Amino acid sequence: MRAQTSFILITILFILKTVIPQNQFESGSKDFGFTIGLNEYQVREIVLNNIRHRGMMPALAFSYERSKEISRQRLEFFLIVNMLKSRYDPDRSSVVINPSINYRYARKVKNIDQDFKLFLGGITGLNSHGAFFDNWDDSHLYWLTSYSLGIDAILTYQKSEKSFFFLEINSPVLALISRPSTRFLYKTVNPKFSWIVSEYHKNLRLTSIHEHFVLNLDLEYRFRYSKKFMQGIFWRFRYVKNSMSYSKNIHILTHTLGLTFIF
């Protein structure tokens, strides 16, 4: 309990420190974004079996960004809903729902040259993976809930005022994790929403990269049509490996390719 309380306090302090303006007179932009992409989702849920399930469907995201000469901030909600299949389940009867909300803050640490800039900072958020494998087990919901706090790095390349590239890499260092136990009893799921939310947060435990390793990578090219409208083309990669001691491993790999519209 002390570890969970300490994690929550550290997260609150991080958000408060980054939200408070560092320089009230620094000019910058505030932008809202809408994203639509095509997502490929792959998962091995070893509590269930060692078979890879995969699927490809659209994904959606909404974001709010504040960009300044010396800092970058973003609050983002990203939603993946995917129908999964395996070599024994070709009908795509399984489903995964993966919402996430993250806040990132990074400050410029170096001008590598006239066009390249490097920003370093932190990221915190909630990521929830929930899967239902219909043909394998008609009564179980399998999940990975993660409240995380980690590091973030952004490399930007801007050759002109109308377009730029950026590469962003982040990874959690501390995380509160909930997973189903190794012995997951048959026919235990209650369809009520309150029960599902409670189960998603059952036995939250504080851990680090030795049990919960995540690598997130974003590559995006943006070009400006006017002062109030930009468009981006992006590729997002995400890899998750969780090996909590009271549960079996889960491996998740996702790729998303899409468009972002920024106002």
N, C-alpha and C positions, 0 to 999 in steps of 0.2 A: 504493500500500500504506500509506503514511503517513497519507493521508486516511482510509482505512478504519479504521486503528488508532485515530486520534484520535476518530472518530465513536463507536466502541465504548467508549472510555474516558469520553467525555462522557456517554453513555447510562448507564453504570454509576454514575458520580458522581451523576447525577440521581436514579436509583433509591435509592441509599444515603442521600442527603440527605433524601428524602421519606419513606422507610420509617422512619428513626429518629424516635421520638416527639418532637414539639416541646414537649408539655406532658403529662407522664405522669398528671397528676391531673385532666385535663379529661374530663368525662363525654361519652358518645357512644353510638352503636349500631354493631353489627356484624351484617351481614345477608348471607344467601345468596339468590340470585335465579335463577329459571328463566323463560325467555322463549320464547314461540312466536309467530310472526308470518307474514304473507303478504307475500312479496317479489316485486317486479317488477324484473327485471334487463335492462338494455339495454347492448349493447357494439358498438363498431365497431373491429375488429381489422384495421388497414390493412396489416399484413404479409401478411394473407390477401387481403382485398379491402376495398372501401369500403361494404359493405352492413351495415345495422344488423340485428343478431340480438337477439331479445328473448324473454322467457318469464316466467311467474308460477308460483311454487311456495312451499311453506312454508319458513320459516327458523327456526333454533334458536339459543339463546344460554344461557350460564351465567355468573354473575357473583358477585363477593364485594365488598361495599362496607363502608367505615367512614365514618360521618358524625358530625361534631362541630360545635360551634357555630362554630368558626373554620376548619374544613377539611373537604374531601371527598376520599375516595380510592375508586378502583374498579379491580378487575382483572376483565376480561371476555373470554370466548371466544365468538365469533360465527361461525356456520356457515351458508353459503348453498350450496345445490345446486339448480341450475335447468336445465331442459330448454329449449333455445332454438329459435326458428324465425325465418325471414325470408320475404320475399315470394317467394323462389325455393325455399324449403325449409319448406313448411307442416307437415311431419310431425313437427316437434320432435325431430329425430334428433341434433342437436348438444347438447352438455352443457357447463356451466361449474361448477367447484367453487371456492368462495371462502371459505376459513377465515381468521380473523383473531384475534389475541390482543393486547390493549392494556391498558396500565396508565396510569391518570390520577391526578394529584394537583393539587388547587387549594386555595388559602387565601382566606379572606374579606378583601376589600380595602375594602369599603364597605357600610354600610347606607343604601340609597337613601332609604327611608322605613321605617315600622314593619313593612311587609309584604314589601318587596323587598330582597334581598341579592345582592351581586355577588362572585363568586369568580374568581380568576385563577390559572393555573398552567401545567403542562406535561403532555404525553402522549407515550408511547413505545410502540412495538409492532411487530408483524409482520403484514403483509397479503399474502396470496398468491392471485392470480387465475390459474386454469388452465382453458383451454378446448380442446375437441376438436370440430372441425366435420366431421362424418362424411361428408355428401354433397359437401362441397367438396374435402376433402383427407383421404384415409383413412389417412394415416400421420403426421400432424403434431399436436403438442401446442403450443399457444401460451400464453404466460405473462407475468405481471408480478409480480415479487417485490419487496417493499418493506419494509426495516427503517427505521423513521422516528423522528424526535424533533421535537416541535412544541409549539405553544402551545394553551392550552385556556381557555375562559371559560364560566362557569355563572351564569345569572340565575335566582334562585328567587323564587317568590311563595307565601307561606303565610299564609292568612287565619285558619286554625284549626289545632288540634293534630292533627286527623284527616285533613287533606288538604292537598296543595300541588301547584303547578305548577313545572316547571323547564325552561329552555331552555339547551341546551349547544351550543357551537360550537367546533370545533377544526380545526387544519390543520397538516400537517408543515412544518417549516422546513428540516431536513436529512434526507436519505434515502439509503440504500444500495439501488441498483436493479439488477435483472437482467431483461433482455428478450431475445427472439430477435433475431438479426441480420436486416438487411434482406434479404440473400440467404439464405433458409432452405431448404436443400437438401431435395429430395424423398426420402421413405423413409429417414429418419434415426432415427426413434423406436425405442428399446428398451423393451419393456414392463416390464422389471424396476423395482421400486420405487426401488432405490438409484440407478439411472441417472436416473430422473425427478427425484429430490431433487437430484442433482448438477447436472442441467441447469437446474433452477429457480434455482440459485445460481451459474450460470456468468457470468463477467465482471461481478461486482458492481462498481458504480461509485458514488462519492459525488456527489450533486448537490443542487440546491435547487429553489425554486419556479419558476425559469425553465424547467426541464425536467420537473418532477414537481409538478403542482399538484393538491391534494386539498382538498375542502371537505366536512366532516362536520357534520351538524346533527341534533340530537335534541330533540324536544318531547314531554314526558310529563306526565301527570296521575296522581298517586298518592293513594290513600285508604286509611286504616288501619281494619282490622276489630278488631284487638286489639294488645297490645304485641308479639306475636310474628308477626303476619301483616299484610302490606300487599298491595295489588294496584295495578298501574299499567296505563294505556292509553297507548301511545306511537306516534309517527311518526318514522321515521328516514330521512334523505335523505343520499345520498353521491354526489359527483361527482369523477371522476378524469380528468385529462388528462396523458398522459405522452408526451414527445417527445425521447427520448434520441437523441444524434447518430448512433449506430451502428444504430438501428432506426427503424421507421416509427411514426407516432402510434397511440395507442390511447385511446379515449374510453369511459368506463364511467359509467353513471347508474343508481342504484338507489333504490327507495322501499320501505320496509317498514312495515307497519301491524300492530300486534299487542298482546298482553297480557304483562305481567310479574307473576310471583308471587314475593313476597319474604318470607322466613322469618327 
